[in-house]
Amino acid sequence: MFFESWSDLGRVLVVGICAYAALIVMLRVSGKRTLAKMNAFDFVVTVALGSTLATIVLSKDVALAEGLLALALLIGLQWVVAWLAVRVTAWRKLIKSEPRLLAWRGELNEAALREERMSPEEVYTAVRASGHASLAEVEAVVLETDGSVSVVGSSPDDSKPSALQSVRGFPSGG
């Protein structure tokens, strides 16, 4: 069916604009963390927000107020989970993965690559993208908690605390 009524189209237009505007306001009020790079939980919330917004706009069975409450609930739950992750170590470990050392001082960590289901080519791509011609030019390559790959250059001062100290597989002896 291509068309039912003008009133249905008007409902989609009005509810769509209202729901979209409300979602933008809620995301701005909830803070930058809601829109941060995604870990698994953030991904689920993002998909759920999109699905909820689509349902609000397209389903006649969902009132605008119910849909806005659902959006607020999802954003509120995400805020609570993020708040707990900052304050409770056990909670943080439950919902976030650890960064993982994929290469250290020019050597690939083959076991880590296998466990993380990554190929050496993906590491080399990240090294090139960071402006280096060789893996030997970098101190470390890290798979971050959001799935991105960081390339860390050499540190001129080994006496200072390393940004790599919380990375799984980092040799603490330097």
Residue frames relative to the residue before (quaternion, step in Angstrom):
aa qw qx qy qz dx dy dz
M 1.0000 0.0000 0.0000 0.0000 0.00 0.00 0.00
F 0.3036 -0.7953 0.5084 0.1302 3.59 -0.85 0.98
F 0.8140 0.0191 0.0421 0.5790 3.57 1.06 -0.65
E 0.1590 -0.7881 0.5856 0.1031 3.57 -0.92 0.90
S 0.7751 -0.2506 0.1852 0.5496 3.57 0.71 -1.03
W 0.6062 -0.5546 0.4339 0.3697 3.50 -1.29 0.43
S 0.6212 0.5516 -0.3511 0.4320 3.59 1.06 -0.67
D 0.6186 0.5276 -0.3457 0.4685 3.62 1.08 -0.65
L 0.6536 0.4960 -0.3123 0.4788 3.58 0.98 -0.82
G 0.6395 0.5238 -0.3190 0.4636 3.57 1.02 -0.78
R 0.6262 0.5313 -0.3321 0.4640 3.58 1.03 -0.81
V 0.6493 0.5099 -0.3156 0.4677 3.61 0.87 -0.92
L 0.6630 0.5121 -0.3028 0.4545 3.57 0.93 -0.89
V 0.7140 0.4495 -0.2619 0.4686 3.59 0.75 -1.01
V 0.6963 0.4568 -0.2780 0.4788 3.58 0.80 -1.01
G 0.6286 0.5485 -0.3339 0.4387 3.58 1.00 -0.77
I 0.6661 0.4861 -0.2957 0.4822 3.57 0.91 -0.91
C 0.6755 0.4948 -0.2977 0.4585 3.61 0.87 -0.92
A 0.6846 0.4828 -0.2907 0.4623 3.59 0.85 -0.94
Y 0.6480 0.5135 -0.3171 0.4645 3.58 0.96 -0.84
A 0.6631 0.4970 -0.3035 0.4703 3.58 0.89 -0.91
A 0.6572 0.5080 -0.3085 0.4635 3.58 0.96 -0.85
L 0.6372 0.5228 -0.3275 0.4619 3.60 0.99 -0.79
I 0.6392 0.5160 -0.3249 0.4686 3.60 0.94 -0.84
V 0.6552 0.5002 -0.3139 0.4712 3.61 0.91 -0.90
M 0.6645 0.5067 -0.3096 0.4538 3.61 0.88 -0.91
L 0.6605 0.5017 -0.3109 0.4641 3.59 0.96 -0.82
R 0.6472 0.5054 -0.3189 0.4733 3.59 1.01 -0.75
V 0.6688 0.4967 -0.2993 0.4653 3.59 0.94 -0.87
S 0.6816 0.5125 -0.2989 0.4283 3.61 0.96 -0.82
G 0.5634 -0.6479 0.3637 0.3612 3.61 1.21 -0.20
K 0.7095 -0.4902 0.3277 0.3859 3.50 -1.35 0.34
R 0.5820 0.6165 -0.3744 0.3756 3.58 1.06 -0.70
T 0.6023 0.5726 -0.3571 0.4264 3.59 1.07 -0.67
L 0.7655 0.3356 -0.1803 0.5186 3.58 1.08 -0.67
A 0.3592 0.7604 -0.4757 0.2577 3.58 1.26 0.28
K 0.6898 -0.4140 0.3601 0.4723 3.54 -1.32 0.09
M 0.4588 -0.7677 0.3990 0.2025 3.50 -0.87 0.96
N 0.1638 -0.6751 0.7044 0.1455 3.47 -1.28 0.68
A 0.7695 -0.3626 0.2239 0.4756 3.60 -1.22 -0.05
F 0.6655 0.4999 -0.3167 0.4549 3.59 0.90 -0.87
D 0.6487 0.5175 -0.3219 0.4559 3.60 0.92 -0.86
F 0.6217 0.5459 -0.3316 0.4533 3.57 1.05 -0.79
V 0.6532 0.5104 -0.3097 0.4657 3.58 0.93 -0.92
V 0.6594 0.5018 -0.3108 0.4656 3.58 0.92 -0.89
T 0.6485 0.5227 -0.3218 0.4501 3.60 0.93 -0.85
V 0.6594 0.4881 -0.3053 0.4834 3.58 0.91 -0.89
A 0.6603 0.5072 -0.3108 0.4584 3.59 0.93 -0.87
L 0.6283 0.5232 -0.3390 0.4655 3.61 1.01 -0.76
G 0.6665 0.5042 -0.3000 0.4599 3.58 0.92 -0.89
S 0.6605 0.5024 -0.2992 0.4709 3.54 0.96 -0.88
T 0.6554 0.5101 -0.3086 0.4637 3.57 0.97 -0.86
L 0.6381 0.5206 -0.3250 0.4651 3.58 0.95 -0.86
A 0.6586 0.5019 -0.3123 0.4656 3.60 0.92 -0.88
T 0.6493 0.5149 -0.3199 0.4593 3.58 0.97 -0.81
I 0.6320 0.5305 -0.3315 0.4575 3.58 0.96 -0.86
V 0.7044 0.4817 -0.2656 0.4486 3.56 0.85 -1.00
L 0.8134 0.3457 -0.1491 0.4434 3.59 0.80 -0.99
S 0.7059 0.4581 -0.2839 0.4597 3.61 1.09 -0.49
K 0.3817 -0.7212 0.5369 0.2144 3.54 -0.83 1.04
D 0.6227 0.5802 -0.3253 0.4122 3.57 1.22 -0.47
V 0.6967 0.4165 -0.2629 0.5215 3.60 1.24 -0.26
A 0.3231 -0.7454 0.5538 0.1822 3.55 -0.62 1.16
L 0.6394 -0.5419 0.3864 0.3851 3.55 -1.17 0.61
A 0.6578 0.5159 -0.3186 0.4467 3.62 0.89 -0.88
E 0.6424 0.5121 -0.3195 0.4722 3.60 1.00 -0.80
G 0.6678 0.5090 -0.2934 0.4570 3.55 0.95 -0.88
L 0.6569 0.4967 -0.3105 0.4747 3.57 0.98 -0.83
L 0.6164 0.5253 -0.3431 0.4759 3.58 1.07 -0.68
A 0.6394 0.5185 -0.3236 0.4666 3.61 0.99 -0.80
L 0.6444 0.5037 -0.3203 0.4780 3.61 0.97 -0.82
A 0.6598 0.5024 -0.3052 0.4681 3.58 0.91 -0.91
L 0.6297 0.5350 -0.3306 0.4560 3.59 1.01 -0.78
L 0.6707 0.4938 -0.3027 0.4634 3.60 0.86 -0.92
I 0.6699 0.4802 -0.2976 0.4817 3.57 0.92 -0.87
G 0.6437 0.5224 -0.3176 0.4603 3.58 0.99 -0.76
L 0.6485 0.5029 -0.3134 0.4777 3.58 0.98 -0.83
Q 0.6401 0.5132 -0.3266 0.4694 3.57 0.99 -0.81
W 0.6370 0.5264 -0.3228 0.4615 3.58 1.01 -0.80
V 0.6557 0.5088 -0.3066 0.4660 3.60 0.94 -0.90
V 0.6526 0.5055 -0.3180 0.4664 3.59 0.90 -0.88
A 0.6684 0.4861 -0.3022 0.4750 3.61 0.92 -0.86
W 0.6258 0.5372 -0.3295 0.4595 3.60 1.02 -0.80
L 0.6714 0.4864 -0.2876 0.4795 3.57 0.94 -0.92
A 0.6399 0.5434 -0.3293 0.4321 3.59 0.99 -0.80
V 0.6504 0.5043 -0.3137 0.4735 3.57 1.10 -0.63
R 0.7850 0.3827 -0.1617 0.4596 3.58 1.01 -0.81
V 0.7744 0.2878 -0.1480 0.5436 3.61 1.12 -0.57
T 0.4014 -0.7571 0.4666 0.2188 3.56 -0.38 1.28
A 0.6580 0.5123 -0.3230 0.4475 3.61 0.86 -0.90
W 0.6407 0.5166 -0.3169 0.4713 3.60 1.01 -0.79
R 0.6372 0.5343 -0.3187 0.4549 3.57 0.95 -0.92
K 0.6738 0.4910 -0.2961 0.4661 3.59 0.93 -0.89
L 0.6260 0.5527 -0.3300 0.4401 3.56 1.13 -0.67
I 0.8042 0.3280 -0.1625 0.4684 3.60 0.82 -0.94
K 0.7518 0.3424 -0.2110 0.5225 3.61 1.16 -0.40
S 0.4003 -0.6776 0.5562 0.2671 3.51 -1.13 0.66
E 0.5079 -0.6232 0.4905 0.3363 3.56 -1.28 0.20
P 0.4999 -0.5757 0.5180 0.3878 3.57 -1.16 0.42
R 0.2042 -0.8003 0.5583 0.0783 3.60 -1.07 0.70
L 0.4052 -0.7073 0.5335 0.2254 3.55 -0.92 0.98
L 0.1653 -0.8114 0.5572 0.0617 3.58 -0.62 1.17
A 0.7840 0.0130 -0.0001 0.6206 3.54 1.18 -0.58
W 0.0733 -0.7920 0.6061 0.0045 3.54 -1.10 0.77
R 0.8550 -0.1206 0.0308 0.5034 3.55 -0.74 1.17
G 0.7976 -0.3591 0.1364 0.4650 3.51 0.76 1.17
E 0.6864 0.4562 -0.2786 0.4931 3.59 1.24 -0.13
L 0.3890 -0.7063 0.5426 0.2356 3.56 -0.89 0.97
N 0.3133 -0.6972 0.6097 0.2099 3.56 -1.16 0.67
E 0.2662 -0.8211 0.4867 0.1342 3.57 0.08 1.34
A 0.6347 0.5316 -0.3372 0.4481 3.60 0.99 -0.80
A 0.6591 0.4974 -0.3063 0.4737 3.58 0.94 -0.87
L 0.6276 0.5330 -0.3397 0.4546 3.60 0.97 -0.81
R 0.6591 0.5006 -0.3104 0.4676 3.61 0.91 -0.89
E 0.6848 0.4954 -0.2925 0.4473 3.59 0.83 -1.00
E 0.7324 0.4017 -0.2256 0.5014 3.59 1.05 -0.76
R 0.3853 -0.7517 0.4498 0.2901 3.59 1.35 0.03
M 0.4556 0.6472 -0.4702 0.3904 3.53 0.86 1.06
S 0.3646 -0.7207 0.5467 0.2209 3.54 -1.14 0.63
P 0.6262 -0.5221 0.4079 0.4111 3.59 -1.19 0.39
E 0.5992 0.5842 -0.3565 0.4154 3.59 1.07 -0.71
E 0.6326 0.5254 -0.3355 0.4596 3.60 1.04 -0.71
V 0.6247 0.5135 -0.3308 0.4865 3.58 1.08 -0.69
Y 0.6645 0.5027 -0.3059 0.4606 3.59 0.89 -0.92
T 0.6141 0.5442 -0.3417 0.4582 3.59 1.06 -0.74
A 0.6641 0.4982 -0.3015 0.4689 3.59 0.93 -0.89
V 0.6313 0.5258 -0.3294 0.4653 3.59 1.02 -0.81
R 0.6650 0.4874 -0.3042 0.4772 3.61 0.90 -0.88
A 0.6559 0.5241 -0.3154 0.4424 3.58 0.93 -0.89
S 0.6785 0.4726 -0.2927 0.4802 3.59 1.14 -0.54
G 0.6099 -0.6064 0.3303 0.3888 3.58 1.29 0.15
H 0.5725 0.5737 -0.3913 0.4358 3.59 1.21 0.31
A 0.4027 -0.7280 0.5088 0.2213 3.55 -1.07 0.77
S 0.8040 0.1714 -0.0601 0.5662 3.57 1.18 -0.48
L 0.5678 -0.5847 0.4670 0.3430 3.53 -1.19 0.64
A 0.6100 0.5768 -0.3401 0.4236 3.58 1.13 -0.64
E 0.6240 0.5656 -0.3336 0.4236 3.61 1.20 -0.40
V 0.7241 0.4220 -0.2406 0.4897 3.60 1.21 -0.33
E 0.5375 -0.6222 0.4733 0.3160 3.53 -1.22 0.58
A 0.8127 -0.1035 0.1291 0.5587 3.57 0.82 -1.00
V 0.1655 -0.7117 0.6670 0.1460 3.50 -1.38 0.37
V 0.0817 -0.8268 0.5556 -0.0305 3.55 -0.69 1.18
L 0.2949 -0.6901 0.6306 0.1978 3.54 -1.08 0.84
E 0.2873 -0.8007 0.5084 0.1338 3.57 -0.45 1.26
T 0.6903 -0.5046 0.3333 0.3972 3.57 -1.28 0.31
D 0.6943 0.4527 -0.2773 0.4860 3.60 1.17 -0.46
G 0.6171 -0.5760 0.3332 0.4200 3.59 1.30 0.12
S 0.5446 0.5920 -0.4193 0.4209 3.60 1.21 -0.09
V 0.3458 -0.7183 0.5656 0.2110 3.55 -1.26 0.42
S 0.1683 -0.7859 0.5914 0.0654 3.56 -0.78 1.10
V 0.1856 -0.7456 0.6307 0.1087 3.53 -1.10 0.79
V 0.1494 -0.8118 0.5638 0.0286 3.54 -0.65 1.20
G 0.3598 -0.7396 0.5333 0.1978 3.55 -0.79 1.08
S 0.6714 -0.4888 0.3719 0.4147 3.53 -1.30 0.17
S 0.3435 -0.7278 0.5604 0.1956 3.53 -1.12 0.77
P 0.4006 -0.7342 0.4887 0.2483 3.61 -0.78 0.94
D 0.7745 0.2832 -0.1434 0.5472 3.61 1.20 -0.43
D 0.1925 -0.8213 0.5310 0.0799 3.58 -0.17 1.30
S 0.5692 0.6132 -0.3860 0.3885 3.60 1.24 -0.18
K 0.6192 0.5318 -0.3370 0.4692 3.60 1.24 -0.36
P 0.5985 -0.5519 0.4197 0.4013 3.62 -1.16 0.49
S 0.3920 -0.7378 0.5101 0.2045 3.55 -0.96 0.93
A 0.4999 -0.6291 0.5075 0.3111 3.55 -1.15 0.68
L 0.6384 0.5488 -0.3113 0.4409 3.56 1.27 -0.28
Q 0.4452 0.7479 -0.4298 0.2401 3.61 1.21 -0.22
S 0.7111 0.4217 -0.2726 0.4922 3.64 1.11 -0.47
V 0.5177 0.6524 -0.4042 0.3781 3.59 1.30 0.08
R 0.4648 -0.6769 0.5002 0.2750 3.56 -0.85 1.03
G 0.7838 0.2873 -0.2430 0.4941 3.55 -0.79 1.07
F 0.4930 0.6584 -0.4368 0.3643 3.60 1.26 -0.12
P 0.3636 -0.7341 0.5277 0.2246 3.59 -0.77 1.01
S 0.3367 -0.8023 0.4570 0.1850 3.58 -0.14 1.29
G 0.6163 0.5476 -0.3556 0.4403 3.59 1.16 -0.36
G 0.5303 -0.6420 0.4064 0.3762 3.59 1.27 -0.09
